Structure formats: C-alpha cells, structure tokens
C-alpha cells in the first residue's frame, strides 16, 4: 500500500467527529477500506507509521450489531 494512502486514511478518519452527512460518509469510507483490505490486513497495518496507526486503530473495526 502506498504511503500516500495511509496519510489519506488518517486525514479522512479525522472527520468522524464532523456533523452528518460528512460523518456517515467517512464511516462508510473507513468500513469499505477495511473490507477491501481485509485479506491483507497485516501488510496494510505495517504500511502505517506507529503514530498513524494509533490515530486510526479502532476506527477501522467493522461495526457489530446485536439482535
């Protein structure tokens, strides 16, 4: 994964606190990123610096739904 993309993910994640519709769009983007990189998640994680990963860790977890 290009280092440019890791910075984009961090920048996008910073907008999760924005009001809707931005927040919901950012959440969908992060969910899609996690879904599309799931098979190579360990390699994807290694592309982030420690500081970048600390900023996005937990934000890239797929939501759980309880019935």
PQR file of N, CA, C, O and H, with PARSE charges and radii, in Angstrom:
ATOM      1  N   UNK A   1       0.845  -1.166   0.000 -0.4000 1.5000
ATOM      2  CA  UNK A   1       0.000   0.000   0.000 -0.0000 2.0000
ATOM      3  C   UNK A   1       0.896   1.236   0.000  0.5500 1.7000
ATOM      4  O   UNK A   1       1.816   1.327   0.812 -0.5500 1.4000
ATOM      5  N   UNK A   2       0.643   2.176  -0.890 -0.4000 1.5000
ATOM      6  CA  UNK A   2       1.475   3.382  -0.956 -0.0000 2.0000
ATOM      7  C   UNK A   2       1.363   4.220   0.324  0.5500 1.7000
ATOM      8  O   UNK A   2       0.291   4.313   0.921 -0.5500 1.4000
ATOM      9  H   UNK A   2      -0.105   2.102  -1.549  0.4000 1.0000
ATOM     10  N   UNK A   3       2.462   4.818   0.729 -0.4000 1.5000
ATOM     11  CA  UNK A   3       2.456   5.628   1.949 -0.0000 2.0000
ATOM     12  C   UNK A   3       1.507   6.817   1.823  0.5500 1.7000
ATOM     13  O   UNK A   3       0.977   7.292   2.827 -0.5500 1.4000
ATOM     14  H   UNK A   3       3.333   4.742   0.244  0.4000 1.0000
ATOM     15  N   UNK A   4       1.293   7.292   0.624 -0.4000 1.5000
ATOM     16  CA  UNK A   4       0.342   8.379   0.405 -0.0000 2.0000
ATOM     17  C   UNK A   4      -1.052   7.986   0.882  0.5500 1.7000
ATOM     18  O   UNK A   4      -1.767   8.808   1.455 -0.5500 1.4000
ATOM     19  H   UNK A   4       1.724   6.905  -0.192  0.4000 1.0000
ATOM     20  N   UNK A   5      -1.436   6.747   0.651 -0.4000 1.5000
ATOM     21  CA  UNK A   5      -2.766   6.280   1.025 -0.0000 2.0000
ATOM     22  C   UNK A   5      -2.942   6.232   2.540  0.5500 1.7000
ATOM     23  O   UNK A   5      -4.031   6.512   3.040 -0.5500 1.4000
ATOM     24  H   UNK A   5      -0.855   6.080   0.185  0.4000 1.0000
ATOM     25  N   UNK A   6      -1.906   5.889   3.266 -0.4000 1.5000
ATOM     26  CA  UNK A   6      -2.037   5.853   4.721 -0.0000 2.0000
ATOM     27  C   UNK A   6      -2.349   7.248   5.265  0.5500 1.7000
ATOM     28  O   UNK A   6      -3.167   7.399   6.172 -0.5500 1.4000
ATOM     29  H   UNK A   6      -1.021   5.662   2.859  0.4000 1.0000
ATOM     30  N   UNK A   7      -1.695   8.256   4.708 -0.4000 1.5000
ATOM     31  CA  UNK A   7      -1.981   9.630   5.124 -0.0000 2.0000
ATOM     32  C   UNK A   7      -3.401  10.044   4.806  0.5500 1.7000
ATOM     33  O   UNK A   7      -4.025  10.776   5.576 -0.5500 1.4000
ATOM     34  H   UNK A   7      -1.031   8.133   3.971  0.4000 1.0000
ATOM     35  N   UNK A   8      -3.918   9.583   3.680 -0.4000 1.5000
ATOM     36  CA  UNK A   8      -5.296   9.886   3.290 -0.0000 2.0000
ATOM     37  C   UNK A   8      -6.268   9.242   4.278  0.5500 1.7000
ATOM     38  O   UNK A   8      -7.235   9.875   4.700 -0.5500 1.4000
ATOM     39  H   UNK A   8      -3.412   8.989   3.055  0.4000 1.0000
ATOM     40  N   UNK A   9      -6.016   7.998   4.643 -0.4000 1.5000
ATOM     41  CA  UNK A   9      -6.883   7.306   5.601 -0.0000 2.0000
ATOM     42  C   UNK A   9      -6.910   8.062   6.928  0.5500 1.7000
ATOM     43  O   UNK A   9      -7.977   8.240   7.514 -0.5500 1.4000
ATOM     44  H   UNK A   9      -5.230   7.483   4.300  0.4000 1.0000
ATOM     45  N   UNK A  10      -5.757   8.504   7.403 -0.4000 1.5000
ATOM     46  CA  UNK A  10      -5.679   9.258   8.650 -0.0000 2.0000
ATOM     47  C   UNK A  10      -6.431  10.580   8.520  0.5500 1.7000
ATOM     48  O   UNK A  10      -7.172  10.962   9.425 -0.5500 1.4000
ATOM     49  H   UNK A  10      -4.890   8.359   6.927  0.4000 1.0000
ATOM     50  N   UNK A  11      -6.247  11.270   7.418 -0.4000 1.5000
ATOM     51  CA  UNK A  11      -6.933  12.545   7.200 -0.0000 2.0000
ATOM     52  C   UNK A  11      -8.446  12.361   7.136  0.5500 1.7000
ATOM     53  O   UNK A  11      -9.195  13.155   7.706 -0.5500 1.4000
ATOM     54  H   UNK A  11      -5.645  10.960   6.682  0.4000 1.0000
ATOM     55  N   UNK A  12      -8.892  11.324   6.450 -0.4000 1.5000
ATOM     56  CA  UNK A  12     -10.332  11.054   6.366 -0.0000 2.0000
ATOM     57  C   UNK A  12     -10.880  10.711   7.750  0.5500 1.7000
ATOM     58  O   UNK A  12     -11.940  11.204   8.135 -0.5500 1.4000
ATOM     59  H   UNK A  12      -8.284  10.679   5.987  0.4000 1.0000
ATOM     60  N   UNK A  13     -10.174   9.879   8.492 -0.4000 1.5000
ATOM     61  CA  UNK A  13     -10.629   9.463   9.825 -0.0000 2.0000
ATOM     62  C   UNK A  13     -10.788  10.655  10.770  0.5500 1.7000
ATOM     63  O   UNK A  13     -11.609  10.617  11.686 -0.5500 1.4000
ATOM     64  H   UNK A  13      -9.312   9.479   8.180  0.4000 1.0000
ATOM     65  N   UNK A  14     -10.022  11.686  10.554 -0.4000 1.5000
ATOM     66  CA  UNK A  14     -10.103  12.868  11.410 -0.0000 2.0000
ATOM     67  C   UNK A  14     -11.460  13.556  11.309  0.5500 1.7000
ATOM     68  O   UNK A  14     -11.790  14.394  12.148 -0.5500 1.4000
ATOM     69  H   UNK A  14      -9.354  11.717   9.809  0.4000 1.0000
ATOM     70  N   UNK A  15     -12.243  13.217  10.302 -0.4000 1.5000
ATOM     71  CA  UNK A  15     -13.541  13.854  10.096 -0.0000 2.0000
ATOM     72  C   UNK A  15     -14.713  13.046  10.645  0.5500 1.7000
ATOM     73  O   UNK A  15     -15.869  13.357  10.357 -0.5500 1.4000
ATOM     74  H   UNK A  15     -11.975  12.536   9.620  0.4000 1.0000
ATOM     75  N   UNK A  16     -14.428  12.017  11.428 -0.4000 1.5000
ATOM     76  CA  UNK A  16     -15.509  11.235  12.030 -0.0000 2.0000
ATOM     77  C   UNK A  16     -16.318  12.046  13.038  0.5500 1.7000
ATOM     78  O   UNK A  16     -17.468  11.705  13.318 -0.5500 1.4000
ATOM     79  H   UNK A  16     -13.489  11.764  11.662  0.4000 1.0000
ATOM     80  N   UNK A  17     -15.752  13.089  13.575 -0.4000 1.5000
ATOM     81  CA  UNK A  17     -16.465  13.929  14.522 -0.0000 2.0000
ATOM     82  C   UNK A  17     -17.278  15.036  13.877  0.5500 1.7000
ATOM     83  O   UNK A  17     -17.965  15.788  14.568 -0.5500 1.4000
ATOM     84  H   UNK A  17     -14.818  13.366  13.347  0.4000 1.0000
ATOM     85  N   UNK A  18     -17.206  15.139  12.564 -0.4000 1.5000
ATOM     86  CA  UNK A  18     -17.963  16.164  11.836 -0.0000 2.0000
ATOM     87  C   UNK A  18     -19.451  15.814  11.841  0.5500 1.7000
ATOM     88  O   UNK A  18     -19.822  14.661  12.060 -0.5500 1.4000
ATOM     89  H   UNK A  18     -16.648  14.528  12.003  0.4000 1.0000
ATOM     90  N   UNK A  19     -20.297  16.810  11.601 -0.4000 1.5000
ATOM     91  CA  UNK A  19     -21.733  16.524  11.535 -0.0000 2.0000
ATOM     92  C   UNK A  19     -22.083  15.730  10.280  0.5500 1.7000
ATOM     93  O   UNK A  19     -21.317  15.692   9.318 -0.5500 1.4000
ATOM     94  H   UNK A  19     -19.996  17.747  11.424  0.4000 1.0000
ATOM     95  N   UNK A  20     -23.250  15.099  10.308 -0.4000 1.5000
ATOM     96  CA  UNK A  20     -23.749  14.417   9.115 -0.0000 2.0000
ATOM     97  C   UNK A  20     -24.029  15.430   8.033  0.5500 1.7000
ATOM     98  O   UNK A  20     -24.417  16.552   8.360 -0.5500 1.4000
ATOM     99  H   UNK A  20     -23.873  15.130  11.090  0.4000 1.0000
ATOM    100  N   UNK A  21     -23.863  15.116   6.796 -0.4000 1.5000
ATOM    101  CA  UNK A  21     -23.619  13.808   6.203 -0.0000 2.0000
ATOM    102  C   UNK A  21     -22.143  13.429   6.130  0.5500 1.7000
ATOM    103  O   UNK A  21     -21.814  12.320   5.708 -0.5500 1.4000
ATOM    104  H   UNK A  21     -23.549  14.205   6.530  0.4000 1.0000
ATOM    105  N   UNK A  22     -21.253  14.329   6.532 -0.4000 1.5000
ATOM    106  CA  UNK A  22     -19.819  14.040   6.444 -0.0000 2.0000
ATOM    107  C   UNK A  22     -19.461  12.835   7.304  0.5500 1.7000
ATOM    108  O   UNK A  22     -18.768  11.930   6.839 -0.5500 1.4000
ATOM    109  H   UNK A  22     -21.520  15.230   6.874  0.4000 1.0000
ATOM    110  N   UNK A  23     -19.923  12.808   8.552 -0.4000 1.5000
ATOM    111  CA  UNK A  23     -19.598  11.709   9.460 -0.0000 2.0000
ATOM    112  C   UNK A  23     -20.021  10.365   8.887  0.5500 1.7000
ATOM    113  O   UNK A  23     -19.245   9.409   8.920 -0.5500 1.4000
ATOM    114  H   UNK A  23     -20.487  13.542   8.930  0.4000 1.0000
ATOM    115  N   UNK A  24     -21.229  10.278   8.366 -0.4000 1.5000
ATOM    116  CA  UNK A  24     -21.712   8.995   7.847 -0.0000 2.0000
ATOM    117  C   UNK A  24     -20.942   8.580   6.586  0.5500 1.7000
ATOM    118  O   UNK A  24     -20.695   7.392   6.376 -0.5500 1.4000
ATOM    119  H   UNK A  24     -21.859  11.054   8.339  0.4000 1.0000
ATOM    120  N   UNK A  25     -20.569   9.533   5.765 -0.4000 1.5000
ATOM    121  CA  UNK A  25     -19.772   9.224   4.573 -0.0000 2.0000
ATOM    122  C   UNK A  25     -18.384   8.733   4.977  0.5500 1.7000
ATOM    123  O   UNK A  25     -17.880   7.762   4.413 -0.5500 1.4000
ATOM    124  H   UNK A  25     -20.770  10.498   5.935  0.4000 1.0000
ATOM    125  N   UNK A  26     -17.772   9.394   5.944 -0.4000 1.5000
ATOM    126  CA  UNK A  26     -16.448   8.980   6.425 -0.0000 2.0000
ATOM    127  C   UNK A  26     -16.522   7.572   7.018  0.5500 1.7000
ATOM    128  O   UNK A  26     -15.640   6.749   6.771 -0.5500 1.4000
ATOM    129  H   UNK A  26     -18.182  10.183   6.402  0.4000 1.0000
ATOM    130  N   UNK A  27     -17.559   7.294   7.790 -0.4000 1.5000
ATOM    131  CA  UNK A  27     -17.713   5.958   8.376 -0.0000 2.0000
ATOM    132  C   UNK A  27     -17.825   4.903   7.281  0.5500 1.7000
ATOM    133  O   UNK A  27     -17.222   3.835   7.392 -0.5500 1.4000
ATOM    134  H   UNK A  27     -18.275   7.962   7.990  0.4000 1.0000
ATOM    135  N   UNK A  28     -18.579   5.181   6.235 -0.4000 1.5000
ATOM    136  CA  UNK A  28     -18.716   4.240   5.119 -0.0000 2.0000
ATOM    137  C   UNK A  28     -17.389   4.049   4.394  0.5500 1.7000
ATOM    138  O   UNK A  28     -17.042   2.930   4.016 -0.5500 1.4000
ATOM    139  H   UNK A  28     -19.069   6.048   6.145  0.4000 1.0000
ATOM    140  N   UNK A  29     -16.653   5.131   4.199 -0.4000 1.5000
ATOM    141  CA  UNK A  29     -15.347   5.039   3.529 -0.0000 2.0000
ATOM    142  C   UNK A  29     -14.399   4.151   4.340  0.5500 1.7000
ATOM    143  O   UNK A  29     -13.714   3.297   3.777 -0.5500 1.4000
ATOM    144  H   UNK A  29     -16.935   6.040   4.505  0.4000 1.0000
ATOM    145  N   UNK A  30     -14.359   4.350   5.656 -0.4000 1.5000
ATOM    146  CA  UNK A  30     -13.469   3.552   6.504 -0.0000 2.0000
ATOM    147  C   UNK A  30     -13.903   2.090   6.545  0.5500 1.7000
ATOM    148  O   UNK A  30     -13.057   1.197   6.548 -0.5500 1.4000
ATOM    149  H   UNK A  30     -14.915   5.044   6.114  0.4000 1.0000
ATOM    150  N   UNK A  31     -15.199   1.837   6.575 -0.4000 1.5000
ATOM    151  CA  UNK A  31     -15.696   0.458   6.543 -0.0000 2.0000
ATOM    152  C   UNK A  31     -15.317  -0.218   5.231  0.5500 1.7000
ATOM    153  O   UNK A  31     -14.910  -1.379   5.215 -0.5500 1.4000
ATOM    154  H   UNK A  31     -15.887   2.563   6.572  0.4000 1.0000
ATOM    155  N   UNK A  32     -15.452   0.512   4.143 -0.4000 1.5000
ATOM    156  CA  UNK A  32     -15.105  -0.045   2.836 -0.0000 2.0000
ATOM    157  C   UNK A  32     -13.599  -0.298   2.730  0.5500 1.7000
ATOM    158  O   UNK A  32     -13.173  -1.304   2.161 -0.5500 1.4000
ATOM    159  H   UNK A  32     -15.783   1.455   4.156  0.4000 1.0000
ATOM    160  N   UNK A  33     -12.803   0.608   3.273 -0.4000 1.5000
ATOM    161  CA  UNK A  33     -11.352   0.417   3.285 -0.0000 2.0000
ATOM    162  C   UNK A  33     -11.009  -0.863   4.041  0.5500 1.7000
ATOM    163  O   UNK A  33     -10.194  -1.661   3.577 -0.5500 1.4000
ATOM    164  H   UNK A  33     -13.148   1.425   3.735  0.4000 1.0000
ATOM    165  N   UNK A  34     -11.620  -1.056   5.188 -0.4000 1.5000
ATOM    166  CA  UNK A  34     -11.355  -2.254   5.996 -0.0000 2.0000
ATOM    167  C   UNK A  34     -11.800  -3.507   5.244  0.5500 1.7000
ATOM    168  O   UNK A  34     -11.105  -4.523   5.254 -0.5500 1.4000
ATOM    169  H   UNK A  34     -12.281  -0.408   5.564  0.4000 1.0000
ATOM    170  N   UNK A  35     -12.951  -3.432   4.598 -0.4000 1.5000
ATOM    171  CA  UNK A  35     -13.463  -4.593   3.869 -0.0000 2.0000
ATOM    172  C   UNK A  35     -12.557  -4.959   2.697  0.5500 1.7000
ATOM    173  O   UNK A  35     -12.252  -6.133   2.488 -0.5500 1.4000
ATOM    174  H   UNK A  35     -13.516  -2.607   4.590  0.4000 1.0000
ATOM    175  N   UNK A  36     -12.131  -3.964   1.940 -0.4000 1.5000
ATOM    176  CA  UNK A  36     -11.332  -4.243   0.746 -0.0000 2.0000
ATOM    177  C   UNK A  36      -9.890  -4.616   1.065  0.5500 1.7000
ATOM    178  O   UNK A  36      -9.201  -5.187   0.220 -0.5500 1.4000
ATOM    179  H   UNK A  36     -12.379  -3.011   2.109  0.4000 1.0000
ATOM    180  N   UNK A  37      -9.427  -4.303   2.264 -0.4000 1.5000
ATOM    181  CA  UNK A  37      -8.055  -4.639   2.647 -0.0000 2.0000
ATOM    182  C   UNK A  37      -8.010  -5.765   3.680  0.5500 1.7000
ATOM    183  O   UNK A  37      -6.950  -6.046   4.239 -0.5500 1.4000
ATOM    184  H   UNK A  37      -9.987  -3.839   2.950  0.4000 1.0000
ATOM    185  N   UNK A  38      -9.130  -6.401   3.934 -0.4000 1.5000
ATOM    186  CA  UNK A  38      -9.220  -7.435   4.959 -0.0000 2.0000
ATOM    187  C   UNK A  38      -8.303  -8.621   4.755  0.5500 1.7000
ATOM    188  O   UNK A  38      -7.732  -9.140   5.714 -0.5500 1.4000
ATOM    189  H   UNK A  38      -9.991  -6.173   3.480  0.4000 1.0000
ATOM    190  N   UNK A  39      -8.157  -9.055   3.511 -0.4000 1.5000
ATOM    191  CA  UNK A  39      -7.330 -10.228   3.233 -0.0000 2.0000
ATOM    192  C   UNK A  39      -5.850  -9.954   3.446  0.5500 1.7000
ATOM    193  O   UNK A  39      -5.080 -10.883   3.693 -0.5500 1.4000
ATOM    194  H   UNK A  39      -8.621  -8.633   2.732  0.4000 1.0000
ATOM    195  N   UNK A  40      -5.448  -8.719   3.357 -0.4000 1.5000
ATOM    196  CA  UNK A  40      -4.043  -8.356   3.521 -0.0000 2.0000
ATOM    197  C   UNK A  40      -3.873  -7.403   4.701  0.5500 1.7000
ATOM    198  O   UNK A  40      -3.015  -6.520   4.670 -0.5500 1.4000
ATOM    199  H   UNK A  40      -6.073  -7.965   3.156  0.4000 1.0000
ATOM    200  N   UNK A  41      -4.690  -7.581   5.743 -0.4000 1.5000
ATOM    201  CA  UNK A  41      -4.733  -6.611   6.830 -0.0000 2.0000
ATOM    202  C   UNK A  41      -3.393  -6.448   7.541  0.5500 1.7000
ATOM    203  O   UNK A  41      -3.023  -5.324   7.881 -0.5500 1.4000
ATOM    204  H   UNK A  41      -5.386  -8.298   5.768  0.4000 1.0000
ATOM    205  N   UNK A  42      -2.670  -7.510   7.772 -0.4000 1.5000
ATOM    206  CA  UNK A  42      -1.374  -7.393   8.464 -0.0000 2.0000
ATOM    207  C   UNK A  42      -0.390  -6.565   7.640  0.5500 1.7000
ATOM    208  O   UNK A  42       0.339  -5.744   8.198 -0.5500 1.4000
ATOM    209  H   UNK A  42      -2.971  -8.423   7.496  0.4000 1.0000
ATOM    210  N   UNK A  43      -0.356  -6.765   6.324 -0.4000 1.5000
ATOM    211  CA  UNK A  43       0.518  -5.975   5.476 -0.0000 2.0000
ATOM    212  C   UNK A  43       0.047  -4.522   5.418  0.5500 1.7000
ATOM    213  O   UNK A  43       0.860  -3.599   5.399 -0.5500 1.4000
ATOM    214  H   UNK A  43      -0.947  -7.432   5.870  0.4000 1.0000
ATOM    215  N   UNK A  44      -1.264  -4.331   5.392 -0.4000 1.5000
ATOM    216  CA  UNK A  44      -1.825  -2.984   5.377 -0.0000 2.0000
ATOM    217  C   UNK A  44      -1.450  -2.249   6.656  0.5500 1.7000
ATOM    218  O   UNK A  44      -1.050  -1.085   6.614 -0.5500 1.4000
ATOM    219  H   UNK A  44      -1.925  -5.081   5.408  0.4000 1.0000
ATOM    220  N   UNK A  45      -1.579  -2.922   7.782 -0.4000 1.5000
ATOM    221  CA  UNK A  45      -1.242  -2.325   9.081 -0.0000 2.0000
ATOM    222  C   UNK A  45       0.216  -1.893   9.117  0.5500 1.7000
ATOM    223  O   UNK A  45       0.536  -0.838   9.664 -0.5500 1.4000
ATOM    224  H   UNK A  45      -1.905  -3.867   7.816  0.4000 1.0000
ATOM    225  N   UNK A  46       1.096  -2.692   8.544 -0.4000 1.5000
ATOM    226  CA  UNK A  46       2.523  -2.371   8.543 -0.0000 2.0000
ATOM    227  C   UNK A  46       2.865  -1.157   7.695  0.5500 1.7000
ATOM    228  O   UNK A  46       3.930  -0.563   7.867 -0.5500 1.4000
ATOM    229  H   UNK A  46       0.837  -3.549   8.100  0.4000 1.0000
ATOM    230  N   UNK A  47       1.974  -0.778   6.777 -0.4000 1.5000
ATOM    231  CA  UNK A  47       2.226   0.386   5.924 -0.0000 2.0000
ATOM    232  C   UNK A  47       2.073   1.697   6.697  0.5500 1.7000
ATOM    233  O   UNK A  47       2.612   2.725   6.288 -0.5500 1.4000
ATOM    234  H   UNK A  47       1.109  -1.261   6.636  0.4000 1.0000
ATOM    235  N   UNK A  48       1.341   1.663   7.809 -0.4000 1.5000
ATOM    236  CA  UNK A  48       1.140   2.854   8.634 -0.0000 2.0000
ATOM    237  C   UNK A  48       2.319   3.043   9.581  0.5500 1.7000
ATOM    238  O   UNK A  48       2.929   2.073  10.030 -0.5500 1.4000
ATOM    239  H   UNK A  48       0.903   0.828   8.142  0.4000 1.0000
ATOM    240  N   UNK A  49       2.629   4.293   9.876 -0.4000 1.5000
ATOM    241  CA  UNK A  49       3.604   4.545  10.932 -0.0000 2.0000
ATOM    242  C   UNK A  49       2.914   4.265  12.268  0.5500 1.7000
ATOM    243  O   UNK A  49       1.690   4.146  12.320 -0.5500 1.4000
ATOM    244  H   UNK A  49       2.133   5.081   9.511  0.4000 1.0000
ATOM    245  N   UNK A  50       3.675   4.163  13.321 -0.4000 1.5000
ATOM    246  CA  UNK A  50       3.094   3.912  14.651 -0.0000 2.0000
ATOM    247  C   UNK A  50       2.094   5.010  15.022  0.5500 1.7000
ATOM    248  O   UNK A  50       1.021   4.720  15.550 -0.5500 1.4000
ATOM    249  H   UNK A  50       4.669   4.260  13.278  0.4000 1.0000
ATOM    250  N   UNK A  51       2.443   6.263  14.748 -0.4000 1.5000
ATOM    251  CA  UNK A  51       1.577   7.398  15.079 -0.0000 2.0000
ATOM    252  C   UNK A  51       0.288   7.355  14.256  0.5500 1.7000
ATOM    253  O   UNK A  51      -0.798   7.599  14.782 -0.5500 1.4000
ATOM    254  H   UNK A  51       3.314   6.499  14.319  0.4000 1.0000
ATOM    255  N   UNK A  52       0.412   7.044  12.970 -0.4000 1.5000
ATOM    256  CA  UNK A  52      -0.770   6.951  12.113 -0.0000 2.0000
ATOM    257  C   UNK A  52      -1.688   5.830  12.593  0.5500 1.7000
ATOM    258  O   UNK A  52      -2.905   5.997  12.670 -0.5500 1.4000
ATOM    259  H   UNK A  52       1.294   6.846  12.543  0.4000 1.0000
ATOM    260  N   UNK A  53      -1.085   4.686  12.915 -0.4000 1.5000
ATOM    261  CA  UNK A  53      -1.895   3.551  13.349 -0.0000 2.0000
ATOM    262  C   UNK A  53      -2.615   3.864  14.662  0.5500 1.7000
ATOM    263  O   UNK A  53      -3.767   3.472  14.847 -0.5500 1.4000
ATOM    264  H   UNK A  53      -0.096   4.550  12.853  0.4000 1.0000
ATOM    265  N   UNK A  54      -1.943   4.563  15.568 -0.4000 1.5000
ATOM    266  CA  UNK A  54      -2.574   4.952  16.831 -0.0000 2.0000
ATOM    267  C   UNK A  54      -3.799   5.834  16.588  0.5500 1.7000
ATOM    268  O   UNK A  54      -4.765   5.774  17.348 -0.5500 1.4000
ATOM    269  H   UNK A  54      -1.006   4.881  15.418  0.4000 1.0000
ATOM    270  N   UNK A  55      -3.765   6.647  15.539 -0.4000 1.5000
ATOM    271  CA  UNK A  55      -4.881   7.536  15.225 -0.0000 2.0000
ATOM    272  C   UNK A  55      -6.072   6.791  14.628  0.5500 1.7000
ATOM    273  O   UNK A  55      -7.217   7.185  14.855 -0.5500 1.4000
ATOM    274  H   UNK A  55      -2.980   6.695  14.921  0.4000 1.0000
ATOM    275  N   UNK A  56      -5.827   5.731  13.875 -0.4000 1.5000
ATOM    276  CA  UNK A  56      -6.927   5.050  13.195 -0.0000 2.0000
ATOM    277  C   UNK A  56      -7.291   3.702  13.811  0.5500 1.7000
ATOM    278  O   UNK A  56      -8.334   3.141  13.473 -0.5500 1.4000
ATOM    279  H   UNK A  56      -4.898   5.411  13.691  0.4000 1.0000
ATOM    280  N   UNK A  57      -6.469   3.174  14.695 -0.4000 1.5000
ATOM    281  CA  UNK A  57      -6.756   1.886  15.321 -0.0000 2.0000
ATOM    282  C   UNK A  57      -8.092   1.986  16.058  0.5500 1.7000
ATOM    283  O   UNK A  57      -8.318   2.933  16.811 -0.5500 1.4000
ATOM    284  H   UNK A  57      -5.622   3.630  14.970  0.4000 1.0000
ATOM    285  N   UNK A  58      -8.950   1.041  15.849 -0.4000 1.5000
ATOM    286  CA  UNK A  58     -10.270   1.063  16.456 -0.0000 2.0000
ATOM    287  C   UNK A  58     -11.308   1.701  15.561  0.5500 1.7000
ATOM    288  O   UNK A  58     -12.487   1.354  15.637 -0.5500 1.4000
ATOM    289  H   UNK A  58      -8.767   0.271  15.237  0.4000 1.0000
ATOM    290  N   UNK A  59     -10.893   2.629  14.713 -0.4000 1.5000
ATOM    291  CA  UNK A  59     -11.830   3.248  13.777 -0.0000 2.0000
ATOM    292  C   UNK A  59     -12.080   2.345  12.580  0.5500 1.7000
ATOM    293  O   UNK A  59     -13.088   2.476  11.886 -0.5500 1.4000
ATOM    294  H   UNK A  59      -9.936   2.911  14.652  0.4000 1.0000
ATOM    295  N   UNK A  60     -11.151   1.429  12.348 -0.4000 1.5000
ATOM    296  CA  UNK A  60     -11.246   0.572  11.177 -0.0000 2.0000
ATOM    297  C   UNK A  60     -11.862  -0.782  11.495  0.5500 1.7000
ATOM    298  O   UNK A  60     -11.814  -1.700  10.676 -0.5500 1.4000
ATOM    299  H   UNK A  60     -10.332   1.322  12.912  0.4000 1.0000
ATOM    300  N   UNK A  61     -12.437  -0.905  12.678 -0.4000 1.5000
ATOM    301  CA  UNK A  61     -13.090  -2.148  13.070 -0.0000 2.0000
ATOM    302  C   UNK A  61     -14.513  -2.127  12.532  0.5500 1.7000
ATOM    303  O   UNK A  61     -15.230  -1.138  12.679 -0.5500 1.4000
ATOM    304  H   UNK A  61     -12.476  -0.160  13.343  0.4000 1.0000
ATOM    305  N   UNK A  62     -14.908  -3.218  11.913 -0.4000 1.5000
ATOM    306  CA  UNK A  62     -16.277  -3.315  11.399 -0.0000 2.0000
ATOM    307  C   UNK A  62     -17.251  -3.256  12.564  0.5500 1.7000
ATOM    308  O   UNK A  62     -17.010  -3.869  13.604 -0.5500 1.4000
ATOM    309  H   UNK A  62     -14.325  -4.022  11.793  0.4000 1.0000
ATOM    310  N   UNK A  63     -18.360  -2.518  12.400 -0.4000 1.5000
ATOM    311  CA  UNK A  63     -19.329  -2.412  13.487 -0.0000 2.0000
ATOM    312  C   UNK A  63     -19.997  -3.746  13.784  0.5500 1.7000
ATOM    313  O   UNK A  63     -20.174  -4.575  12.892 -0.5500 1.4000
ATOM    314  H   UNK A  63     -18.556  -2.020  11.555  0.4000 1.0000
ATOM    315  N   UNK A  64     -20.362  -3.945  15.035 -0.4000 1.5000
ATOM    316  CA  UNK A  64     -21.080  -5.161  15.441 -0.0000 2.0000
ATOM    317  C   UNK A  64     -22.539  -4.790  15.676  0.5500 1.7000
ATOM    318  O   UNK A  64     -22.857  -3.714  16.183 -0.5500 1.4000
ATOM    319  H   UNK A  64     -20.218  -3.272  15.760  0.4000 1.0000
ATOM    320  N   UNK A  65     -23.383  -5.683  15.303 -0.4000 1.5000
ATOM    321  CA  UNK A  65     -24.801  -5.461  15.514 -0.0000 2.0000
ATOM    322  C   UNK A  65     -25.321  -6.560  16.436  0.5500 1.7000
ATOM    323  O   UNK A  65     -25.068  -7.743  16.212 -0.5500 1.4000
ATOM    324  H   UNK A  65     -23.125  -6.557  14.890  0.4000 1.0000
ATOM    325  N   UNK A  66     -26.031  -6.164  17.447 -0.4000 1.5000
ATOM    326  CA  UNK A  66     -26.565  -7.117  18.402 -0.0000 2.0000
ATOM    327  C   UNK A  66     -28.066  -7.217  18.213  0.5500 1.7000
ATOM    328  O   UNK A  66     -28.761  -6.207  18.108 -0.5500 1.4000
ATOM    329  H   UNK A  66     -26.237  -5.203  17.628  0.4000 1.0000
ATOM    330  N   UNK A  67     -28.561  -8.455  18.170 -0.4000 1.5000
ATOM    331  CA  UNK A  67     -30.009  -8.660  17.999 -0.0000 2.0000
ATOM    332  C   UNK A  67     -30.664  -8.895  19.343  0.5500 1.7000
ATOM    333  O   UNK A  67     -31.878  -9.089  19.412 -0.5500 1.4000
ATOM    334  H   UNK A  67     -27.996  -9.276  18.255  0.4000 1.0000
TER
END
